[in-house]
């Protein structure tokens, strides 16, 4: 499908420059890796929250938000590729990964509140939010509650809603997705799932299947890009996606990456980062020139 530029209402403006987030205090500077990334902690509601911070660059800060029962580590392949666009943060939400455990599992509204608190603690007034799976639901909640804080919203595999109901159907979809993901994903995900716990994971997954993702997407108050994989069993088929796009407002763009399942941030970071950067910079979404033939982005436009 050919692509064309959005009109003024739908095309995001070029990322404006802003000061990087505040640095660590003197004498407590973390050690950066070869690409300038550091591991840091911040206190939120009295608990330590772990986050990964990219190199100090100018631009609108970018925050990547992970899925359910897993840490933000699997988001890093895409986060690293986009880090040149702005100061980048990849947190483990409270109770996940290397962040401090909570006495109970936080639901989606509470996680959205926690994400806002993380932004406050890091001094990030306005950001680009890039969510995957449950991270889409959390990011949508933040965008609806505080649209002035979300410069742009990117939803990668926004699961939840009627297509994932009833719960048994969603579990089967999740099982099928496991067979379609990059085999290396298991080495990243399994330790996180074990730490999170099967009961907590099932409870939160049940909440995610009931989240009205489509309704929230169609009413998003900020410019939004939704990216889906055509092999993702948790997402509607492409013909249904076209129907949904026809209902969406002009400031919502939908892109499809062929060959990708649910965890696109991990399995197709080159193609995904290319799609996101093209959209953020207001350019046409085209296939990644560095990976021709591996995946193709199709952009659905309103008729």
N, C-alpha and C positions, 0 to 999 in steps of 0.2 A: 504494500500500500504506500502510495506516495505521501510525502509529508509537506506541509506548508506552514509558514509562520503564523502564529496567533496574532489576533488583533491587539490593539492597545490594552484592552481589558484583560486579555488572557496571557499576554507575553510578559514574563517576569522582567523587571528592570535589571540592569547589570549590578552585580554586587557592589555595594558602597563600601568604602574603606572606613575602618574604625580601629580604635586602639586594641591591642591584644589584651586578653584577660590578665588580671594581676598575677605577678610571678610569685614564687615561693619566697618566704622570708629569708633574709640574709642568714647564712650559717645553716640553713635547712634546705638548701637547694638539692633536688633529686638528681640522680645521675641519668643523663640522656643516652639513648642508644645511638647508633650510627646515623639514623635519620632525624634525630632531634626529639624523639618521643620519650616521655617520662611517665613513671608510675607514681601517683600521688593519692593522698587522702584528704577529705574535708569532713567536718563535723556537721551533720544535719539532724535536727531534732534530738541532739544528745548522742547520736550514734555515728560511727565512722563509716564513711562511704568512699569506696575506692573508685578511682577514675584514671584513665589514660589521657595524657595531654600531648597534642602534637607540637611541632616546632612553632616558635614565635613568628608569626607572619601577620600582615595586615589583611583586613577584610571582615565581613560579617561572621561572627563565630558560628561554627557548625557543631551540632550535638547529635550523636548517633545513639539510638535507643533500641535496646535488644529485645528479643522475644521472651516467651514464658519459660521458666525453669532453667534458664541458661544465662551465662554471663555475657558481657560485651565482647569477649575475645574473638568470637567468630566474625564480628563486624570489621575487624582490623584490616583485612585485605582491601576492602573498599575505602575505609576511612583513610588509610595511608595514601591512596591514590588521589583523594580529594583534599588532602591537608594543605596543599598550596593555595587553596581558595580562601582560607580564613583560619583563625585559631580554632583548633579542633579538640573536642572533648568526647571521650567514649566512657561513660560511667557504667558501673555495675549498680543497678538500682538497689535500694535497701532490701536486704535479705537474699541477694543474689551474688554469685561468684565470690569475690574477695571483699565484698562489703560486709559489715557486721550483721549478724543474724537478728531477726526480730522475733518476738514471742509468738506472733501469729503471721500468717501469710497476708500480705497487703493485696487488696483488690485493685481493679483498674482505676477507680477514682482516687484511692489513696496513693497509688503509684504516680498518678498525674500530679497530685499535690506534692509528693516527694520530689518529683522532677523539677517543679517550680522552685522548691526550696533549694535544690542543688544549684539551679541557675542563680538564685539569690546569693548563695554562699560563695559562688565563683565570680560574682559581679558581672553576670551576663544579662544585660537588660533586654536585648533583642537578638534572636538567633534563627538560624536555619535548623529545623528539626528533621532528621532522617530516621524514620522508624521502620522496623521489620517485624512482621507478625504481630504479637501482642504490643510491641513498641509502637505500631501504628495506632492502636486504640489509645494508648497512653498519650501519644503526641496529639491525636485528634482532640482528646479531652482538654489538653493544655491550650490548643488553638481556639477551642470554643470558649473556654473560661477566660483566657487572657490573649485575645488576638493581637493586641498591641505588642506582645512579646515575641510573636512568631513572624519573622520576615518572609519566609517561605516554608512550605511543608512538603516533605517527600514521604510517601507511603509505599514501602516495598512489601508486596504480598500482604495486603490488609485483610487478614482473616477475620471471621466473625459474622454472625447474622444467619439468615434463613438457609443459605447454601450449606452451612455447617451444622444444621439441625436435622433430626434429633441428635443427642449426644453420641449414640452408638455409631451413627453415620460419620460424625467427626472423628471418632477414634479410628475407624477404618480408613478414612482419608489420611490421617496422620501416619498410620502404618504403611500405607502405600507410598507416601512421601519418603519414608525412610529408605525405601528401595531405590529411589530416584536421585537421592542426594549424592554428592561427591563422597566416596568412601572415607576420605580424610576427615569429613565432618564428624564422624562417630568419635574419633579420638579427642575432638574438642568438646563435643556435647555430652558424652556419657558421664564424665566426672562431674560436670555441673548438674546433670539430672540426678545423679546419686546423692550429691550434697543437698540439693533442694528437697528431695524426698518424694516418693511416688504419690502419697496421699495429697500433699500440697500441690503437686503438679496436676493431678486429676481435678482437684477442686478449682484451681485457677483456669485450667483448660475449659472446664464447664462454663465458667463465667465468660471466658473469651468467646465461646460459641454463641452465647446469648447477647453479646455486644452488638448493637445495631450499626455495624461498620458502614453499610451502604447509606443508610439514612444520614449518618454523621458526615460522610464524605460528600453527599449531594448538597449538604448545607454548610460546608466548610466556609468560614469567613475570610480565609486567606488564600492567596494563590497556591495551588496544590498540584503536585505531580504524583500519580499513582502508577507504579511499575509492577507488572505481573509477569510470571513465567508461564509459558504455554504447557509445561509439564507439571504444574503445581496442582495436585488433586484437591487442595483446600480452596482453590479458586474456581469460579465459574468458567465454562469453556469460552473460547474467543468470541463466538457469535453472541453469547450472553453479555460479554464485556462491551461489545458494540452497542447493544441495546441500552446498557447502563450509561455509556458515554453520551447517548442521545438525550438522556435526562439531566445530564450534569450541566452546571453553569459554565460560562465561557472561561472562567479562571481555573478550571480543572482540566488538566491534560492527562491522558491515559496512554501509557506505552507498554508494549508487550515484547518480552525478550524470549525468542525461540530457543528451545533446548534447556531452559532453566526450570527448576522445581521451586521449592518454597524459600530456601535459604540462599537467595540470589547474591546477597552481600558476600557470601563465602565462595560459592561455586562459580560465579561469573563476575568477579570484581572489575575486570577491565571493561566489559560491556556496560555494566551498571554504572560505573563511575563516569563513563563517557556520556551516557544518557542524562545523568543528573547534571553534569557540568554543562552540557549543551543547553539544557533547560534553564539552569540558573543564570547562564550568560545570555539568554534570550535568543539563542541560535536554533536552527532547525535540528531536530533529533535525527541523526543518521547513524549508520552502522559504524562500529568501532574500527578505524582504519588499521589499528595494530593487531586486530584479531579477525580478519576477514573470513567469513564462512563458518565461524564457530558459533555465533549467535547473531541474531538480527533483530533490531528494534523496529517495531511497527507502531506508528503513532495514529491513534484514532481521532479523527476530527469530526465535528458536528457537520451534518449535511447542510 
